[in-house]
Structures are given as structure tokens and as C-alpha cells.
């Protein structure tokens, strides 16, 4: 569960910011 | 601030759809995931709008100027702020996970999730009202939504195929023992997490740390350095490939290829390294940091598998 949450955080914080 | 929050929202929705599609609903994954996703959104909007600026202000104003910590903070301001922010996010993620495991009653989870979502919606609405003073452009929202739906569908299909491929791989004899003991889903998640960490976040960290030593910042050297560097964005690509290859060589235990990868990178810039001492120091710092982070990621992968 925690790895999924970390993935969601990393993707949206780093990859989705312009 | 609004557009950044919206990007974060899209990112969370995108990943949550994909991860939900990869999971089968064993021991109430849907509810737990709902709470975690709404908690992430809530935490982001609360942190960016209420906590971030007061926290930075607190650190700049409260450290007395004679203290040695003050000097450290002034010199490395962006890195310290970045680390503190990520630590807080990590803490929030841990708290969310504990929250999910502690409560057994599904209605408690529903209540917590709805509460998070409600606060998030209200604050996002207030932010949009404050900044744009006009109604939200629904055209753009629809465009974004359709793009991300297509993208998430494609990614989900690819990941499902990979998952089936991993299941097949476990039947064959493979040189790495860790591949046999774990379930394919856990392996896929762990590999994805480490690869995601290795690409853009690592690039940003290395850039932030080594920017102090960047020779291009010096005005006397600017014209020469610009002349010598090639495509825009090639440096990031080289870094990504280098870290990926080094991770693979660590993973399969062939350490000699690390030497080859690093020497190829040095050959490509040999003229600058030989002639410009500033550039060679910058180059070495960047490369060493890259290898260090790759090794840390490898250790993380071994722990996760």
C-alpha cells in the first residue's frame, strides 16, 4: 500500500508539474 | 498556484486510475485507496497554500545570523527547503497508511475519505475564485480529461501486459533469485517505483546540488560553454540512460560495465574536461552524485524485492 502511495506522490509531484 | 494544484490533481487521478486497474479488490483495496487518494489531494493543497510559506519564513527569520546553521541554510536554501518539504510529505504518507490500517470499519474509511475530499474541493474552489475571478474554463478541463483518460488507458494496458510477462518469467529459470519469491504485482510496483525515482526527481536533485559549481553561471565562461554543449535536454537524457544502465549492471552483478559507461560519458566531454578545470570539477560532482543515488536506488530495490 505504501509503495503505491509513494508512486502516486512521485508521479504527480515531479512528472506532472510543468 | 491554481494551475500547479490542478496539475497535481491530474497526476493523482492518473496514477490512481492505473493502480486501481492493476489491483484486484482483495481485502478492501478500493476503500483504502479512496482514502489515500483523497488524503494526498488534501495534504497537497493544505501544504502548498497554508504551510509552505510560513515554514520558509520561520526558517529565514528565526535562525540567528551568528549561528553556523544560518550560514548553511543561506548557502543551500533551495536544497534544504526541498528536503524539508519532501520529509513532510513522506510523514503525511506514513500517517495516511497508518490511518488506513488502523480502522477496520469500512464506514470510518468512507467518512474520512469524504471529509478529505470535501475540504479539498472547498479550498480548490476558493482558490480558483480568488485567482481568476471568472468561471472555470470547461473547455480546457475536458481537453485535459480526455488526454489523461487515453494516456492512462494506454499505460494500464502496457502494465497489464508486463504483469502477465512477469508471471511467465517466474516459470523460467532466471539468474536473480528475488524474481522467484515475490508475487508479480509486487515486483512490478517495486520496479516502477525505483525507475520513477531514478529519472526526473534524481535529475532535479543533482541539478539543485551541483548548480553551485556550474561554470555556465560565471559570465566570463558563458559564451564558450554554450558553444561547446550540444542539444538542449541531452544532458538529462544522458543522465537518465547512465543511471538506468548502472542500475542494470548492479542488478545483474556485472560491475565492470559501470567503468565502461562512466568512461564513455567522460570521452564525450574530453576536450572540456582537459581544458577547463571548473567544468571537470562540475562534471565529477555530477557523475559521482548520479552513481551515489543509483546505488541508493539499487539498495532500495533489493529491500523492496
Interface residues (C-beta under 8 A of the other chain):
Chain A: X1 X2 X3 X4 X5 X6 X7 X8 X9 X10 X11 X12 X13 X14 X15 X16 X17 X18
Chain B: X3 X4 X7 X8 X9 X10 X11 X12 X14 X15 X16 X19 X32 X33 X36 X37 X40 X44 X89 X93 X94 X96 X97 X100 X101 X189 X190 X192 X193 X196 X197 X200 X201 X204 X304
